[in-house]
Amino acid sequence: MLKGKVAIVTGGTMGIGKGIADKLAEHGAKVVVCARKGEKTKHYFVECDVSSFNDAQRMAQQVVKKFKRIDILVNNAGIYPFVNLKDMTEQQWDQVINVNLKGVFNCTKAVIPFMMKKKYGKIVSTASIAGVSVGFPNLVHYSASKAGIMGFTRAAALDLAPYKINVNAVAPGAILTPGTKGMDKDTISHLIQAIPEKRMGKPVDIAETVAFLASDEASYITGQTIVVDGGYTDV
């Protein structure tokens, strides 16, 4: 499905990002994982702080130098430190917005010149049900960043459509990752009871959706956010 394509996955060393990177490779893509220094992956690795515009530019140039092209960008890098709004500092707000939302802008800006040149590209960003219709306490900064990604996706899809670049997002619900596994048992139990599927999702559930959106089979889909949450937002 993705044979011969070159795909960049930001935040691709663990959790959902790792699942996406592995799945794209399984479907035949040459995968580049972009993450911070010291993180490990079996895929081609490029050190990059997505909150830095210059880092993102350097990352894209390094990928093109190595693989001669960029076909797919998956904006997955994200952080979600829990803090109540009344206690949140400007620094904490800026950190989340800079990684989660500005990072999407930085990396998208870095790759689109190469996609525009050949009039082909697939950009998929990881949003969240926290930005769709569900409010979560202690995650004001995270929720705002993910809602921003959805707005970015809709507008960017229109700007880039003339260049045959599809821009979409996936909004995961509760997914079993190293981060969520650290949640207390009562919170996890409450989440599961609220999900019609009666289970938390796995990274592969998100990865398969991303792989589809990154493929030519999804060429008529753009500007959309696909919710993958086991029906959580339907109840």
C-alpha positions as a printed Julia matrix, in Angstrom:
235×3 Matrix{Float64}:
   0.0    0.0    0.0
   2.91   2.37   0.72
   5.72   0.63  -1.12
   8.53   3.01  -2.02
   7.06   5.97  -0.13
   9.21   7.97   2.28
   7.42   8.76   5.52
   8.42  10.97   8.45
   6.87  10.23  11.84
   7.5   12.76  14.6
   7.47  11.42  18.13
   7.81   7.94  16.68
   9.85   6.13  19.32
   7.08   5.04  21.68
   3.34   4.62  22.14
   1.11   5.65  19.26
   4.04   7.08  17.3
   5.98   3.83  17.43
   2.87   1.95  16.35
   2.45   4.29  13.39
   6.11   4.07  12.34
   6.08   0.27  12.5
   2.79   0.01  10.6
   3.91   2.33   7.8
   7.07   0.25   7.42
   4.97  -2.92   7.4
   3.01  -1.45   4.5
   6.24  -0.84   2.58
   7.25   2.72   3.42
  10.77   3.87   4.21
  10.24   5.36   7.65
  12.12   8.23   9.24
  11.51   8.78  12.94
  12.01  12.3   14.22
  12.44  12.62  17.98
  14.6   14.15  20.66
  18.18  13.07  21.32
  18.69   9.76  23.06
  15.45   8.1   21.99
  15.75   4.75  20.24
  14.11   3.3   17.15
  14.76   0.61  14.56
  13.92   3.07  11.79
  16.12   5.78  10.29
  16.46   8.37  13.04
  16.73  12.14  12.81
  17.15  14.15  15.99
  14.68  17.01  16.02
  12.87  19.3   18.43
   9.6   19.94  16.61
   9.01  23.13  18.59
  12.02  24.64  16.77
  11.33  25.99  13.27
  15.02  25.65  12.35
  15.2   22.08  13.65
  12.22  21.11  11.5
  13.81  22.69   8.42
  17.06  20.85   9.05
  15.19  17.58   9.57
  13.37  17.84   6.24
  16.57  18.7    4.38
  18.36  15.75   5.96
  15.59  13.37   4.91
  15.62  14.64   1.33
  19.4   14.37   1.2
  19.15  10.74   2.32
  16.03   9.55   0.47
  15.63  12.18  -2.3
  11.96  12.78  -1.44
   9.29  13.14   1.24
   5.89  11.62   0.52
   4.28  11.37   3.94
   4.45  13.42   7.13
   2.84  12.19  10.34
   2.74  14.95  12.95
   2.52  12.83  16.08
   4.88  14.46  18.59
   2.98  15.61  21.63
   3.11  16.07  25.39
   0.37  16.16  28.01
   1.53  17.15  31.49
  -1.41  17.19  33.89
  -1.93  20.52  35.68
  -5.07  22.36  36.77
  -5.75  25.68  35.05
  -5.58  27.59  38.34
  -2.03  26.32  38.86
  -0.85  26.43  35.24
   2.05  28.73  34.47
   2.67  30.57  31.23
   5.73  28.4   30.73
   3.68  25.2   31.04
   1.11  26.55  28.58
   3.77  27.6   26.08
   5.6   24.28  26.3
   2.53  22.26  25.32
   1.39  24.65  22.6
   4.91  24.87  21.15
   5.32  21.1   20.88
   1.78  20.0   20.07
   0.55  22.79  17.81
   3.5   24.88  16.7
   5.32  21.61  16.01
   2.65  20.72  13.45
   3.14  24.08  11.75
   6.93  23.81  11.83
   7.12  20.31  10.36
   4.4   20.91   7.79
   6.13  24.08   6.6
   9.4   22.18   6.37
   8.12  19.37   4.13
   5.59  21.04   1.85
   8.11  22.65  -0.54
   9.28  19.15  -1.48
   5.71  17.86  -1.79
   4.56  20.87  -3.81
   7.43  20.43  -6.24
   6.2   16.99  -7.29
   2.51  17.69  -6.58
   2.09  14.81  -4.18
   1.92  14.53  -0.43
   0.08  13.07   2.55
   0.05  14.89   5.88
  -1.62  13.25   8.86
  -1.62  14.79  12.33
  -2.52  13.26  15.67
  -5.31  15.24  17.3
  -7.39  13.9   20.22
 -10.97  13.53  21.38
  -9.91  16.16  23.94
 -10.06  18.61  21.04
 -13.29  17.25  19.55
 -16.13  17.29  22.06
 -14.83  15.94  25.36
 -13.42  18.03  28.18
 -10.76  16.56  30.45
  -9.73  18.19  33.72
  -6.14  19.36  34.13
  -5.54  19.36  30.37
  -6.58  22.84  29.23
  -3.32  23.4   27.33
  -3.44  19.95  25.73
  -7.11  20.27  24.74
  -6.5   23.68  23.18
  -3.52  22.38  21.21
  -5.47  19.43  19.83
  -8.46  21.57  18.86
  -5.95  23.81  17.11
  -4.62  20.86  15.13
  -8.12  20.16  13.84
  -8.53  23.76  12.68
  -5.07  23.72  11.13
  -5.97  20.52   9.27
  -9.15  21.96   7.75
  -7.49  25.17   6.57
  -4.23  23.59   5.4
  -6.19  21.09   3.31
  -7.67  23.97   1.32
  -4.35  25.76   0.89
  -2.55  22.64  -0.29
  -5.26  20.98  -2.4
  -4.01  22.64  -5.63
  -0.72  20.8   -5.09
  -2.38  17.38  -4.63
  -1.42  17.28  -0.96
  -3.96  15.66   1.34
  -4.12  16.93   4.92
  -6.02  14.97   7.55
  -5.96  14.18  11.25
  -6.78  11.28  13.53
  -8.35  11.88  16.94
  -7.58   8.95  19.26
  -9.62   8.17  22.32
  -8.21   6.22  25.26
  -5.21   4.26  23.94
  -2.94   1.92  25.89
   0.48   3.57  25.83
   3.3    3.96  28.35
   1.66   7.24  29.34
  -1.84   5.9   29.97
  -0.55   2.78  31.68
   0.7    5.07  34.41
  -2.83   6.24  35.21
  -4.43   4.97  38.42
  -6.65   1.89  38.18
  -9.85   3.74  39.12
  -9.41   6.22  36.28
  -8.73   3.43  33.78
 -11.75   1.47  35.02
 -13.96   4.55  34.68
 -12.73   5.13  31.14
 -13.35   1.56  30.06
 -16.89   1.59  31.46
 -17.63   4.73  29.44
 -16.4    3.2   26.16
 -19.04   1.19  24.24
 -16.32  -1.24  23.11
 -15.47  -1.8   26.82
 -11.75  -1.65  26.17
  -9.01   0.84  25.62
  -7.59   1.03  22.14
  -4.14  -0.09  21.05
  -1.57   1.89  19.07
  -2.27  -0.36  16.07
  -5.87   0.91  16.0
  -4.56   4.39  15.31
  -1.7    3.2   13.12
  -3.95   1.43  10.63
  -6.09   4.54  10.27
  -3.03   6.69   9.67
  -1.68   4.19   7.13
  -4.94   4.37   5.21
  -4.98   8.18   5.21
  -1.35   8.15   4.04
  -2.17   5.87   1.12
  -3.45   6.61  -2.37
  -6.66   4.79  -1.44
  -7.55   7.89   0.61
  -6.78  10.42  -2.14
 -10.32  11.87  -2.06
 -10.23  12.48   1.69
  -8.8   15.79   2.89
  -9.46  18.29   5.66
 -10.97  15.6    7.86
 -10.42  14.47  11.44
 -11.17  10.78  11.9
 -12.21   9.88  15.45
 -10.93   6.49  16.64
 -12.27   6.04  20.15
 -14.35   2.87  20.41
 -17.52   4.97  20.35
 -16.63   7.05  23.42
 -17.72  10.37  21.93
 -21.01   8.9   20.65
 -22.49   8.34  24.12
